[in-house]
Each structure stands twice: as structure tokens, then as C-alpha cells.
Amino acid sequence: MDTAKGAGMTVILVFILSIIALSFWWLLRQGVMSKPWLETGAIADVAPKAPFPVERVGLGIFLVVVGSLFALFGSAFVMRMDLETWSSLTLPGAVWLNTSLLLLASVFFHLGKRSALRGDLSGARRDMTGAGLATLGFLIGQLLVWRMLQTGGDGLTSGPAASFFYLLSGLHGLHILGGIVALGAVLAQNGIDPRRIRLRVGLCAAYWDFLLIVWLGLLILFMGWANRLIDICRTILT
């Protein structure tokens, strides 16, 4: 049991550190670590830089917190697997269709980001609308998966694996709903500065990429593919 806990904590520590490293790298790319006071040359030669959008920093911090939350739940899932009362959960094939819809939404957002960078705001809105529809399809598909599991006897209280799936997929769905609300607010705005549109499309694309990565991580757990990683960790620890 101690070995299992150690393996689980190792996995979760690696995951949290990876999230923090990715977030730090992302902030570096956005220029948050730049030092304008070290610029050299004549004052007239130094072009003034636009202030760094606080929205990007806020999103980066939010993603670190949410990623850590999912990582902690994932750690609890891994450690719970070693108990004798554990029973595996077989997910219906519809989860792959849902995954493809979430992937499609992320692709649409990146297309919208490119359109916004080209100044094609109507194209960006069209791509973002497509992303929103694909995301709604994902949520509807998740409800259908829940229905399939319940019909097959895997209800909320049928076992720990099913309980974890409802909890984590539901939590993931709530974050997606929050993103859809923010997306609707962006689409509803008219006459806004094109630079603000580009910023918000980019933030939406980053948020959906994060949700896609979290969902793929949940699939790795619930499909049982994490067992090999756990075995590797146990071998290293012993």
C-alpha cells in the first residue's frame, strides 16, 4: 500500500510540475518576464510597447490552479485503484466521438486565431461559432455516455471507478460550460478593438487546448493505460 501511495504521489508530483513548467514557458512566450527598463539606445529609438494584457497572466494562474485540482483527483484515483474493493469501469465507444468533437473545437479556435491575426474578424467569429457548436456536441455526448453507463448498471454509486468518472467528467464539463459562457460574451461584442478580439480568441484557444489535454489525461486514467506508468513508478521506487 505504501508503495502504491508513493507511486501515486510521484505521478501527481510529475504532473503538477509539468503544468507549472508549461505555464511558466507560456508566460515567457507572452513576454511577461521582459525587462523594458534594461532597453538601451536613444529614447526616440525605443518604440513604446503595449502594456502586457493582465488577462493572459490571469488565465495562466487559473490554468495552474485547475490543473493542480485535476491532478489531485487523479492522484486519489490512482491510490484508490490498489484497494481490494476496486472494480474497473468499461467506457462506451462514444467517448471517442466526444474526444474528436473536443479536438475539432480546439482546431476551430486555432483557425479563428489565425483569422483574427489576419484581420478577418468575420472569419474569426465564424470559426469560433464552429468551435462552440463542436463543444456543445461534446457536452451532449458526455450526457449520452452517462446515460449509457447507467443503463449498463454503472451508476453513480455502483463502484469507486464509476463515482470517479462521474465526478471528474462532471467537473471537466463545468469548466467547459464556463468557457462557453465566456465564448458567448466574446461573440456578442460588436465594435470592439480588433486587438482585443485577437487577444480573446487566443485566450479561448489556450483554454480549450488545456481542456483537451485534461480530458485526454482522464481517458488515460479510466481506460487503464495509466497502469503501465504506475508499474514503472513502483519499479523505480522499489
Secondary structure by P-SEA (a helix, b strand, c coil): caaaaaaaaaaaaaaaaaaaaaaaaaaaaacccccccccccccccccccccccaaaaaaaaaaaaaaaaaaaaaaaaaaacccccbbbbbbccaaaaaaaaaaaaaaaaaaaaaaaaacaaaaaaaaaaaaaaaaaaaaaaaaaaaaaaaaacccccccaaaaaaaaaaaaaaaaaaaaaaaaaaaaacccccaaaaaaaaaaaaaaaaaaaaaaaaaaaaaaccaaaaaaaaaaaac
